[in-house]
Amino acid sequence: MKLSKNFSLSELVRSTTAEKKGIPNTFDDKIVDNLERLCKEILQPIRDEYGYEIVINSGYRCAPLNNAVGGAKTSQHLTGEAADISCKATSKAHLFRIIEKMIRDGKLKVGQLIWEYGTKVEPNWIHVSLPRRDKTNNQMLYLYSK
């Protein structure tokens, strides 16, 4: 099932951790609706601006899967409102800077944009999420490995 021009439901619910641990990553229609919003409002605009394929490392995670990967109890992955992404065509740092510029230029509104771990030169992955009504939006965070 296509959620936007370049993103499908299967890639946003797929998890190698779930497969390895035998965790069924089950979801309902509300999750599908949230994933569709995530694709149309966040991921597709990023893909269109970037011009190359974006790899979904992690999208929706059911509670047992979120626990298995050490996700936060309030993670937007639990509601299908966040994705961890990477790329192959350029550095992930380059993709992060494109997203950062989109936010600063008012082309994109996110809940969070996070440079996740890695080094100050290259993140391991990039976290993006839908804006939230009850939180500060367009947060840009930089988390580095020790």
C-alpha positions as CSV (number, residue, x, y, z in Angstrom):
1,M,0.0,0.0,0.0
2,K,1.4,3.4,-1.0
3,L,1.3,6.1,1.6
4,S,2.8,8.7,-0.7
5,K,4.6,8.8,-4.1
6,N,7.8,7.3,-2.7
7,F,6.9,5.5,0.5
8,S,4.9,2.4,1.3
9,L,3.2,1.0,4.4
10,S,5.4,-2.1,4.3
11,E,8.7,-0.1,4.6
12,L,7.3,1.9,7.5
13,V,6.3,-1.1,9.6
14,R,9.1,-3.4,8.7
15,S,11.6,-4.2,11.5
16,T,14.5,-6.6,11.5
17,T,14.5,-6.6,15.3
18,A,10.9,-7.7,15.3
19,E,11.7,-10.4,12.8
20,K,14.7,-11.6,14.8
21,K,12.8,-11.6,18.1
22,G,9.5,-12.9,16.8
23,I,7.6,-9.7,17.8
24,P,4.5,-9.1,15.7
25,N,4.6,-5.4,14.8
26,T,0.8,-5.1,14.7
27,F,-1.0,-1.9,13.9
28,D,-4.5,-0.5,13.3
29,D,-6.2,2.0,11.0
30,K,-5.2,5.0,13.3
31,I,-1.5,4.0,12.9
32,V,-1.9,3.8,9.1
33,D,-3.5,7.3,9.1
34,N,-0.6,8.6,11.1
35,L,2.0,7.0,8.9
36,E,0.2,8.4,5.8
37,R,0.4,11.9,7.4
38,L,4.1,11.3,8.3
39,C,4.8,10.4,4.7
40,K,2.8,13.2,3.1
41,E,3.8,16.0,5.5
42,I,7.4,15.1,6.4
43,L,9.0,12.3,4.4
44,Q,7.8,13.0,0.9
45,P,8.7,16.7,1.1
46,I,12.1,15.8,2.3
47,R,12.5,13.2,-0.5
48,D,11.4,15.7,-3.1
49,E,13.9,18.4,-1.8
50,Y,16.7,15.9,-1.4
51,G,16.2,14.3,-4.8
52,Y,17.4,10.8,-3.9
53,E,16.0,7.7,-2.1
54,I,15.6,7.9,1.6
55,V,15.9,4.7,3.6
56,I,13.5,4.0,6.5
57,N,15.5,2.5,9.3
58,S,12.6,2.5,11.7
59,G,9.0,3.7,11.4
60,Y,6.1,2.4,13.5
61,R,7.0,0.3,16.5
62,C,4.4,-1.5,18.6
63,A,5.1,-1.3,22.4
64,P,6.9,-4.7,22.7
65,L,9.2,-3.7,19.8
66,N,9.8,-0.3,21.1
67,N,10.8,-1.8,24.5
68,A,13.1,-4.3,22.7
69,V,15.0,-1.5,20.9
70,G,15.2,0.7,24.0
71,G,12.8,3.3,22.7
72,A,11.4,6.0,24.9
73,K,8.0,5.3,26.6
74,T,6.6,8.4,24.9
75,S,8.2,7.8,21.5
76,Q,6.2,9.0,18.5
77,H,7.3,5.7,16.8
78,L,4.6,4.1,19.0
79,T,1.9,6.1,17.2
80,G,3.3,6.0,13.7
81,E,4.3,9.7,13.9
82,A,8.1,9.3,13.6
83,A,10.7,7.7,11.5
84,D,14.5,7.2,11.7
85,I,15.9,7.7,8.2
86,S,19.2,7.4,6.4
87,C,20.4,7.6,2.8
88,K,22.9,6.0,0.4
89,A,23.4,8.7,-2.3
90,T,25.2,11.2,0.0
91,S,26.2,11.5,3.6
92,K,23.6,11.5,6.3
93,A,25.0,14.8,7.4
94,H,24.2,16.3,4.0
95,L,20.6,15.1,4.3
96,F,20.3,16.4,7.8
97,R,21.5,19.9,6.6
98,I,18.8,19.8,3.8
99,I,16.1,19.1,6.4
100,E,17.4,21.7,8.8
101,K,17.3,24.3,6.0
102,M,13.8,23.3,5.0
103,I,12.7,23.9,8.6
104,R,14.5,27.3,8.8
105,D,13.0,28.4,5.5
106,G,9.5,27.5,6.6
107,K,9.1,24.7,4.0
108,L,8.7,22.0,6.7
109,K,7.3,21.8,10.2
110,V,8.4,18.9,12.4
111,G,8.1,17.9,16.0
112,Q,11.7,16.9,16.2
113,L,14.7,16.6,13.9
114,I,17.4,14.7,15.7
115,W,21.0,14.0,14.7
116,E,21.2,10.6,16.3
117,Y,24.5,9.4,17.7
118,G,27.5,8.8,15.4
119,T,30.0,11.7,15.5
120,K,29.9,15.4,15.0
121,V,30.7,14.7,11.3
122,E,28.1,12.0,10.6
123,P,25.0,10.8,12.4
124,N,24.2,7.1,12.6
125,W,20.6,8.0,11.5
126,I,18.2,11.0,11.4
127,H,15.0,11.1,13.5
128,V,12.1,13.1,12.1
129,S,8.6,13.4,13.6
130,L,5.2,15.0,13.0
131,P,4.5,18.2,15.0
132,R,2.7,17.7,18.3
133,R,0.0,19.9,19.8
134,D,1.3,19.5,23.4
135,K,5.0,20.0,22.8
136,T,7.5,22.5,21.4
137,N,7.9,21.9,17.6
138,N,10.7,22.3,15.2
139,Q,13.1,21.1,17.9
140,M,16.6,20.3,16.5
141,L,18.7,18.1,18.7
142,Y,22.2,16.7,18.3
143,L,23.0,13.5,20.1
144,Y,26.6,12.3,19.8
145,S,28.1,8.9,20.7
146,K,30.6,9.0,23.5
